[in-house]
Amino acid sequence: MPVTFKPNTQEELAPETAVKLERARFPHYGRYLEEFVPGQVFQHPRGITVDRGMAKAFATTFMQGNPLYLNEEFAKAHGFSTTPLCPQMVFNLVLSLGVQNDSEKAIANLGYYNAQFLRPVYPGDTIRSLTKVVDRAERGAEKPGIATILTLGLNQRDEVVLQYKRKIMVAYRGERPVTIPAQNTNAAFPWQQDPSIELPAPTTSYPTTLTGATTYFEDFAVGDIIVHANGRTITDEHVNWTYGVGNTHPLHYDRIYSTSQKGAMSGEPIVYGGLVFAWLDGIASRDLSENCLWEMGFTEGYHTQPAFRNDTVAALSRVLDTTGGPAGLPASVVTVQFIGVKNITANDALQRYGEELFIKEGSKRKLGKEKISDKIFEIERQLLIKHRPVN
C-alpha cells in the first residue's frame, strides 16, 4: 500500500539560522594505508543495474568488433539469452564501484592479477562489488605502502561474475582526518579458489558471415605479432564514462585536484585506466577477438604511463600460447601479450622499439634498459576463440 501525506509548507529559513562554522564536516573517501586491515571486507555502495542502452553504448563507444555484444540474433545462436555485456564493461563496473572504499586515496594502481570472468552478465542484471584486504606492505611513515586486495563482482543472484586481485600504492594518513568508514566489514566474501566458468553451448549452426575469416583459433600461432592498424583519440567523453561506470576518484574528473598532484600525475585529469584498457581492447577486437566466445581473463596488467584527453592510443598483440579448450565447446584458448602505446602508431612503435616493446616495464631497471615513454599498458589475456567452422 502506498503512503500518502501532505508536504510541509516550505519557508525560507537561511537568513534566520545562525552559521556555526564549528559544525562544518568534511567527509572524504577512500583509504589511507593504515586503514587497510588484512581480513577486512568492504561491501561497496550503490551497485548498478545495466540496461540495454548502456550496454550497447559501451560496446560501440569502446569499438567492440565481436558481434556477441552487438547483435542479439548472433548472441542467441551462440546459446546466450541475449547480447551479454562485453567483458570490459563488467570489469569497469566492478572495479569502479569499489573505488570509493578501495582506491579513492590511491597514488597509483600497481597492477591487475588473475582476473577471471566466470559467467555472462546481461542487460537487466544488477552488478555489485565486494573487496577483501589480503595484505598491507609498509615501507616507513615517509613512504607510501602497498595494499593488496581481492575484488568480487556479483549479480543480483549473488553469483560471482568476476574476481581478480589488485595492488594499489597508498600513502599513510598520519595526522589527517580519518575517512568515512565502510559498512558491513564482516560481510561474507565468496571468493572461489578453484573457479569454474559457466557458459551456454552454441547451437550447431550460427552465422559465419558477420566476422572475418582469419580470426578463428586456427589463425593464431605462437610468436605471431598482430599490429592493430587504427588508433583512438580520447576526448572529454572519458569524464562521462568515468562516472558512468561508477568511478569516484577525483584524479579523473577534477582539474583542481589533478593539478595539485606531483610528478607525472600532475596536470589535466588523467583518463581512468580501465577505460584505456577498454579502448585498446576494442581497437584490437577486429583482428583478435571478434570470434572470441569468451574472455577467460587476464593477469600481470600494468598502466605504465598515464593517458590524457587528446592522447591517441593504439595496440599490439603477441601470441604466447595456443592450447586446447573445454569439452563441449568448439573453441580453444589463445594467450596473448597485449600492449598499448600512445601518440604513436602501433606500426611505428614496433619499428622504433622492436623487442623492447614486449619487455615488462617493471623489469627494465634490473636489465639496464630504459623504459618506453610511448608505452602506456601491458597485460596478458586468455581468449576462448572459436574453431573455424567445417563446411
TATADA-V700096 format. One record per backbone hydrogen bond with DSSP energy under -0.5 kcal/mol. NH is the residue of the N-H (numbers start at 0). CO is the residue of the C=O. Records with the same first field share a line. If there is no record, write none. Layout:
NH->CO, CO
This chain:
3->1
9->7
10->8
15->12
16->12, 13
17->15
19->17
20->18
22->19
23->20
29->99
32->170
34->31
35->32
36->34
37->35
38->132
39->36
40->184
41->130
42->40, 182
43->41, 128
46->44
47->126
49->47, 124
50->48
54->50
55->51
56->52
57->53
58->54
59->55
60->56
61->57
62->59
63->58
66->64
68->65
69->66
70->66
71->69
74->70
75->71
76->72
77->73, 74
78->75
79->74
84->120
88->85
89->85
90->86
91->87
92->88
93->89
94->90
95->91
96->92
97->93, 94
98->95
100->97
101->97
102->98
103->98
105->102
106->168
107->168
109->107, 166
110->166
111->300
112->164
114->297
115->162
116->295
117->115, 160
118->160
119->197
122->82
123->49
124->121
126->47, 124
127->153
129->151
130->41
131->149
132->39
133->147
134->147
136->145
137->135
142->139
144->169
145->136
146->167
147->134
148->146, 165
149->131
150->163
151->129
152->161
153->127
154->158
157->154
160->152
161->152
162->115
163->150
164->112
165->148
166->110
167->146
168->107
169->144, 167
170->104
175->172
179->27
186->183
190->188
192->190
194->191
197->117
198->196
202->76
214->211
216->385
218->215
219->216
222->318
223->220
225->316
226->224
227->225, 314
231->312
233->310
237->234
238->235
239->235
240->236
241->237
242->238
243->239
244->240
245->242
246->241
251->248
252->249
253->249
254->252
257->253
258->254
259->255, 256
260->257
264->261
265->262
266->257
269->250
270->306
274->271
275->271
276->272
277->273
278->274
279->275
280->276
281->277
282->278
283->279
284->280, 281
285->281
286->283
287->283
288->284
289->284
291->288
292->383
293->383
295->293, 381
296->381
297->114
298->379
300->111
301->299, 377
303->301, 375
304->375
308->268
309->233
310->307
312->231, 310
313->340
315->338
316->225
317->336
318->223
319->334
320->334
322->332
328->325
330->328
331->384
332->322
333->382
334->320
335->380
336->317
337->335, 378
338->315, 336
339->376
340->313
341->373
342->311
348->344
349->345
350->346
351->347
352->348
353->348, 349
355->352
356->353
357->354
358->355
362->359
363->359, 360
366->362
367->364
368->363
372->370
374->371
375->339
376->339
377->301
378->337
379->298
380->335
381->296
382->333
383->293
384->331, 382
385->290
386->329
390->388
